[in-house]
């Protein structure tokens, strides 16, 4: 069995404003345009995070390495690919791989984010970046009992940010995937007006039937209705079947509820390692798993939370087995054309053997998914145009934007776009 925890650890969240779209018909394959090649030095390297669009019309992101401390940078680029600018070096040991957030703070021109390392305890921290002053402020340093390794983009609702950590929290919970780090992760909120931090829930390794799993990788679903009372996320490990689960968090009651435990159907083709929170379409949750499926390269699933019904909608297949997309790392984007789009870390027609971890050949893909079960690769990475995308996609005026963690002219990653209207 493929152990998904041997690979990298965080999937960024996909931000979509298209909450009530209906899934539609599919256009043809699209051209992938490289907007910027990271040079791997002062300009940053290895962008893992999903881009965001700020109120000034520009795209912003963070890299996981490069910069003066080799701990990543905050950067800006225009949607047409012009005017790339490295804005600020991240503090040492930050490893900032989760997406920034502009929610609720556009007027003050402040971005919020999380760093997976650094801070007072080197367990990660919440930070703000002021576009006017070009300053980074450490808002809250995580302590082990609050959480370690904050993961996924922050979610804004009811004047609070919500987030998750992969480890820490209940320090009596031990996972074999933490490389000696204790705790199975946590959920938290914080108030940007007074920087008040509140630990909401610490995951544990209870063996009871309602165990919720542990190691949430990706934060909460982003495309929920305005001011939702329930948030959704996935856990990557533990749970009743030890394969992770889909969880609902009731904001009003401050209680978690198991929606579905991966492996419940006892289907050998069912997925596991849900590295991204689901995307909602007409009340149903569509999500991905990194592993599982008929060839153990992940699936797309559909879950109706009200009835706790789980069904596999499409299995992601391995390179060499059509449709040759495998190991989806980030979640699904509901685009304005009504289709779902995503990326796979592996697979596709490119030749990029990832020998250090034993992954199959392939440089990754961008794919489109429709409700009748059609999965189509719309772009293949080949190394020159990027490889191994980890972050998700965003859409701006009918154009998809994303990043790859490697590849490009200096093998330090690229920023790319795909125009859905051409």
N, C-alpha and C positions, 0 to 999 in steps of 0.2 A: 504494500500500500504506500502511495506517495505521502510523505509527511510534509504537509504544507508549512509547518513551522520551521523547516530548515531554510526557508527563503526569507526574503525581506518582510517587514513587519507591519506596515501601515498602508491602508488604502484610503486615499482622500475621498471626500464626499463630493457628489455631483450636485451643483446648485441649479435648480430649474424654477423659473417663474411660471411655467406652463402647467398649472395644477389641474385644470379642467379640460385639457385637450383630449380629443379622441384619436386613437391610433389609426393611421391612414395607410395609403398605398406607398410603395417604395420607388424612389427614383433610381437611376442607373448609378454605376460606380463613379467615384469622384476623384479629382486630382488633389493630391496632397502637396501643399506649398510650405516650404521651410521659410519661416519668417526670420529666425535668428539661430545662429550656431554659437552655443556657449564655448568660450575659449579655455575654460578650465583654470582660470587664474583669478584676477581681481574682479572679473565680471560675474563670477559664480560658476558652479558646475553641478551636475546631477540634480536637475529639478524633479522632485517627486510630487510636488503639490499641484492641485488643481488651480488654474488661474481664476482670478475674479475680475469683474468690471466695476470700476469705481464711478462716482458721480461725475468726475471730470472727463469721462469717456475713454480713459486709458485702461489697459489691462495691467494687473499687478500680480506678482508671484514671489515665491521664496525658493531658494535652492538649498540642498542639503549639505553642500560642501562648496569649496572655493571661497574667495574673499580673503581678507588679511589674516584671519584666524583659521581659515579652512573649515569654518563652521556654517557657511552659507551666507547668502546676501538677500536683501529685499530688492526687487527690480521692477521696472516699469517699461512698457512698450505700447506703442499705438496699435490699434487694430489692423492697420495696413502694413504692419511690420517695421515701421520707421521709428526713429528716436528711441532705440533701446538705451536705457540708463540704469546703471547700478546705483541704487539710492543709499543703501546703508549696509554695512557689515553686521552680521549677527554676532552676538557675544560668543566667546569661546565655549566649545562643547555643546552648542545649542542643538545641532542636528534638526533644524527646522524643516520637517517634511510635510507638515499638515497645512492645509490651505488657510489663507488669510480670510477675514470676514469684514465686510463694510456695513453689515446690517445694523440699523438703528443709529448709526453714527456718521452718516454722510455729511450733515451740515457742519460738523466739527472737523471734518477731514482727518479722521482717525481710523486706522485699521487695527484690528485685533487679531491675535493669533496665539498659537501654542508652540513651544519648543520642547522636543522630547528629551533633551539633556540640558545641562547647565542649571542655573539658578543656585540658591543658597545651599541646597542639599545635593545638587547634581542629579536630581530626579525629574527635571523639567520645570517649566514655568509658563505662566500666562503673560503675554506682553501686549503693549500697544505701540503703534508707530504713528507719529504725528507728521502728516504730509507737509504741514506748514513749517515746523521747526526741524524736521529731519531727525527727530530723536526717538529712540526706543526706550520704553519704560517697562521694567519688570514689575508687573502688578501683583503677582502671587507666585511664590516658589512652592512647589509641591513637597510635602513631607511624606514619608513612606505610608503612614496610616491614612493619608488622604488619597494617595494614588501615586504611581510611578509611571513615567513614560506616557504623557498625555497624547491621545491619538485622535485623529480626525478633526475636521473643521468645527468651530463653535457654531451652535445654533441659537438664533435670536428669536425670542417670543416673550410677550408679556413683560417687556423691559428688563429681561434677564438673558444672559448667555448660558447655554447648557453645553456640557462636554463630557468626555469619557477619558479614562486612563486605561492602558492595557494591563498594568500590574499594580501592585500595592493595594491599599485598602485594608481588607481583612488579612492580616499578616499570618494568620493560622492556615490560610489557604495556600497550598503549594501546587504549582503546575510544573509538569516535566518540561515545558517549553520555555521556561523563563531563564534558563542558564544560571540557575542559582538565585534568581530574584524571586522574592516571596510576594504573595498577594495575587489575586485573580482579577484585579481591575475594579474600577469604581465609576459612578456617575456623580456629577457635581454641577452646581450653578454658581454664577457670580454676577454681581450688580456693578456695571461700569460707572455708576454715579458715585458710589462710595467704596468700590473695590471689595465689597463684602463677599467672601467665599463660603460656600455651604456644601458640605459633603452630603449627597442625597442617598447613596446606596453603595455598599461594598459587596461585590460578588463573592460567593463562597463555594466550596466544593461539597456541598451537601449531597448525600446519596438519595435523598427523597425524590419522589416522582415529580415534584414541582420545582426541582433545581433549575436555575436559570442559565447555567453555563458560566463561562468566564472568558477573560481576555477580549473585551470589546475593542475592535481595531479602528473603527471608522466614525465614531460619533453617531449622531442622530440623522434620520431621514430629513432632507432639506426641503422637499417640495410639498409640504403639508399646507392645509388651508391657514389663513391668517388667524393668529391667536388660538392654536389648537390646545385642547385639554389633554391630549395623549400624544406622546412622542414614541418613535419606533427606532430600534437599533438591533444589531446582531451581535452575538458572541461567537468566538471562533473555536471554543473548546469547552470541555465539561458538558453539563446538561444531562438529562436523563439517558441519552444514548451516547454521551461522550463525544458528540460531533458538533456541539454548538447549538444555538437556538436563535429564533426571532423573538424579541422582547418588546412589550409595550410598557411605557412609563406614564402613569397617571399623575399629571402635574398637580391637580387639585387634591387628590388623596395621598400623594407622595408614596405610591405603591407600584411595584413592578408586577407584570403578569406575563406568564409564558404564553406565547402565541403559537409557536411550533418548535419542536425539537427535531433538528436534522437527524435522520435515522429512524424516526418513529414508524415509518411504513415498512421497515425491514427490507427495503428494496436495495439490492446490491448496486444498482445504478444511481441511487440517490446521492446528492451532493453533500459535501461537508467543507468546513473552513469558509464560513461566510464573512468575507473580508470587507464587505460594503453594506451599508444600510439600504433597505429597499427603496424604490421609487414608486410613487403612487399614481395609478391611472384609473380613473373612474371608480375609486374605492378599493381597488385591488392593489396589492403590493407585488411589484416585480423586482427580483433581486438576482444576485449571482453568487456562486460559490467557486472558490479557487480550484478545488479538487472534487473527486467523485465523478459520477457519470459513467457511461459505458466504457470509456477508455481512460478514466481517471484524470480528465483534464478540465473538470468543472461543468456546471450547468447554469441555465437560467431557470428560475422557478417563479411561480405565481402563488400568492397567498391571499386569501380573503379573511382579514382579521376577525370579522364578526362571527364567522362560522368555523374559524381555525381549520380551513381546508387547504391542504398543500398539494400542488401538482407540479410536475416537471413539464415545462413548456418547450424547452429545447436543450439538447445536450451539446456542449461545446466540444468539438472534435479536435483530434491531434493533427499536427502538421503531417501531410501525406494522406490524411483521411478527410475527404471533403466534408465540411467546408474549410478545413485546415486552419481553424482558429482554436487556440487553447489557452487555458489558465487566465481567465479574466481577473484582473487585479482590482479594478475600480468599478464603481456602480454604474447604473444606467442613467442616461439623460433623456428625458422626454422633450423632444424638440418641437418647434412650431409647426413642422410638417406632419405632426402626429405620430411619428415613428420614434422608437427607442434606439439610442446609439450608445456604444461603449467601446472600450479598447481591451485587447488581450496582450498580456506580457509576452507571450510566446506564440508560435505558430505563424502561418502565413507563408508567402513564397520566398521571403528573404532567407539568406543562409547565415545565421548567427548562432552557432552552437554555444550554449552557455555551459561550458565544460566544468566550471568550478562547483556547480551544484547538481550537475547531471541532468539538467533540463533538456528537453528535446530541441532540435534545430528549429530555427525560425526567429525572426526579429520582432514579431508582434504585428497586430492588425488594428484597424478601426472597422467596426462592424455595425450593421443595422439589423434590428429585430422587429418583426411585425407580428400581429396577434394571431395570424394563421400558422405560426410556427416557422416562418421563413427567416433564416439567418444568412445574411449576405455580407461578405467582406467588401467594403467600399474603398479600402486603401491598405496597402502592404508596406511595412517598414523594411528597409533593406540595409540598414547600417549607415549609408550615406545620408539618407533623409531621417535618420534617427533609429533607435532600437530600444526595446524594453520599456514601453510606456507604463508608468505606475499611477500617475495622477489621472483624474477623470477629465471629461469634456465639459465645456460651457458653450453656449450659443449666443451670438450677438448679431442681430439683424440678418439671420439666415446663414451665418457662417459659424462653423464649429472651430473651437480653439483648444489646443492641448499641448502637452510637453512629453518628451521622452527622457528617460533617466540617463541614457547613454547614446552613442552614435553621433552623427554629424561630423563636421570637418575636424574636430579635435577629440572626438569620442567622449564629449562631456555633456551631451544632450542637446536638444533643439526645442524651439517653440514652433508649432506648425498650425496651419489652418486648412479647412476644407469647406468650400462654398457649396451649400446644399442647393443653390439655385442655378448652378451651372453644370 
